[in-house]
Amino acid sequence: MSTSTEATDAPVSVELPVVAIVGRPNVGKSAIFNRMVGRRQAIVEDLPGTTRDRLYSEVEWRDAHFRVIDTGGLDTTEGAGYPALIRRQVEVAVAEASLLLFVVDVKDGVLAGDRDVAEILRRASKPVFLLVNKVDNQAREEDAVQFYELGLGEPMQLSAQHSTGIADVLDRIVSSLPAPTEVLETETLRVAIVGRPNVGKSMLLNAILGEDRVLVSPEAGTTRDAIDTPFDFQGRQLSLIDTAGLRRPGKVREGLEHHASMRARNALDRADTALVVFDASEGLTAQDLHVVGFALKAKTGVILVANKWDLRSGEELADFEREVKRKLKFASWASFRITSAKERQGIPQLLREAVRVSDERKKRIDTGQLNSAVQRAMVEQPPPMVKNRRLNLLYVTQPSVAPPLFVFFVNDASLVHFSYRRYLENVLRDKFGFEGVALRLAFRSRREK
């Protein structure tokens, strides 16, 4: 009886139907994706191959909801490298989807690549809507008729650039999709995988998932968008966010790399915990420390991940960790783990630590315990005198979590020296934990409201 009640009272969410956007490179798939989503989430450039991974987002239209996937341009010619990797990503997206949007370019006409993609989609045995993009004048409206020869029904004309025809496509989508299914809702921990280019972030994500979810290549800059992937680990729901390689602002080139860097920074802003990945074979570099700085600014949990540990076989871990901590004096509280994404080593331990840090970030301390610990610490080590005046604590409270915020009400906040601020932060960590978690300390004078 009690089990039935718990199931009834449990929060319920819906599992949304999925729509995949596919087509040759540079036909405007990402522009259509952005119009549907209502914001510029996918990177759009007039370059073939701009989108490489699968990018997901939720769309709301006329009280209906569905998920849409933007995919890389499908090059049907055989060959190694990115075309083969992207093709695998498109195949996975097609398998996930309930409905397929096949995008072609009216300016190019019907190309051999379009015919090849049409054949692949026919074999999928799923509903396909043929979208003829870049139709923005009467001549191109007449040219759109030629796409009937692909044998996928009536071509729907639109121009993503001018946002014409998008509403008609959305109307047809919502009238054709199956209804969402109800699922029990669980709390999701958002974990961002960040680091400088080519340290193995995407390979780490694939090792965690046990599948080729994102592209992996020795060439730096393979990942350009921030890719969200839901994932279940030991009964906890995680959302893993793979991001483009981060550089110092002065090192970021204009165009694609600038957009990708901004996506990565935004991913940190919405993450609970950041896995800051660095190359163990190179050690913790100055550029890695800048990436840690980005995570600190976002006030996420921080786990330093020494990837490619297999390349340092035989070395003492304690010595290596000591050297990492020495360079990380400004965030000595950060957690540390080693992995080898290539060998799939250290993955369960890393995920358990990501869950622990995310939970720590949401921990709230009882006000009585908090004041008792801080008052005792201030008696053991009184604050220094500043202009013949001494800092006095009235009380301290924790008004919020994620990140934890501690507000100290004092006689005069200007008397708080930065070294004593650090001392009080260390007291909170010694007494209550918070390993791997950025803390916020605020001081309010008695006269302040």
Phi, psi and omega in degrees: 000315181294325179298319179297319180296318180298319181295323181291322184278346183296141178297142184239136173237180182243144174266116190276147172294156187243136176241129180251135176259121183229164178157177177296168176296142169065034175260356177105022182298314182293327177295319177295316177305311181296323177296320180291318182288329179092011176203163182276084180267317177276144177288131181238119175220155179276056180223132175298142176084012180299316176269128181239319180266172173280129181241126185252149169200161179263141179240136173245128180211121179050051178067007176254151181231141172205165177257141180239141180245126171265132184241164176289160178297129186271108176264112187277356177286147181287151177157160180274183177083207187299318181305317179292320179295316180296320179302319178298319179298318179295320179299319178294318179297317179298321179294326181284332193279152171267338184214142183243134174253113182262113185260131174233164184251117183297330182292331181275338187075189181277115180256166179300324179297324177296319179296320179295316179296319179301321179293320177298318182289326177297321180292339179289342178056044177230157178302135180233128172256127180269115183251118178264108186269162176071027176271099185230016172204171186296322180299320180287331174299319178290323179294333184296338183299330185299339184283357172302331185295345178287348175071030181243027177088196185288126177291133176264123185270138178201167173224105180297325182298321181259004178060031176260138179086350181295318181298320179297320178296315180297320177302316182291325178298308186293335178278349184250341185282151173292160180290148176299151178254144182278137175224154178293133183276135177233154178292134181253128175264123184265120184240116180265133176259111185233164179162170177290168184299142169066037174258001175101025182296311182293323177296325177295316179299317178297323177295322178295316185278340183074023179207164178276077183284323180231162183290141177232127180208149176296341181285130178295144176091017180298316179273131180240322177265164171272116189255120179267132179226112174295146186202135179259130178226113177049046177083359178253141180268121177246153170238111182270132182242108175273136187233164174291156178298134181264140175234169172297147183309321181290344182265353186276124178281160179289169175084226187302315184295323177297313179300316182295321178296320178295322177298318181295318178296319178295324178298321177296322182297332181255009182267150171279318183222142177251127169269103181272102187271134172224164184276111183298330181291338179257346185079179181279112185266172177299323179293324176298320180295326175295321178295319174302320178300321176299318180294321178296320179297326179280353178059037175275171162291153184229124173237117174283124183244109177276096181274166182063034179298337179299338180279354179241034183302139179093346181278147178288123181297321183300318179295318180296315181295323179298320179292321177298313181295327179297320180283345187250040183299329182285350176213055183295343180282349183299145178282163184218133177217156175246146178215162165228098181298323181298317180268359182056046179252143177079008185289310180301319179297320179295317181293320177298322179291323178297319178294315181299314181296319179297321178292319178301323182295338181256013182280139179241133182263136177301136185300320180296312178299320182298311181293322180297315182293317183289318179299317179297319181295324181286335174285319181293324177224090183296150177293153182289157175285138177233110182054049179063020176233150182238143177293132175238136179267128173273305172192168180227145180217161176244095185281341183207166179234174175051066001275158179296130178243126177244125181251121179258119176266119188229173180291322181205111184295338180291347180275357182279110177279148184299328180291325179285327174300315178296323178299315180294323176297318178296325176299314179300320181290318180297321186275327191235003177096238180069026176297131180085003187243130174285131179253149174247126177244129178234141181242130182238130178285155183302326183280347180283146174277000000 
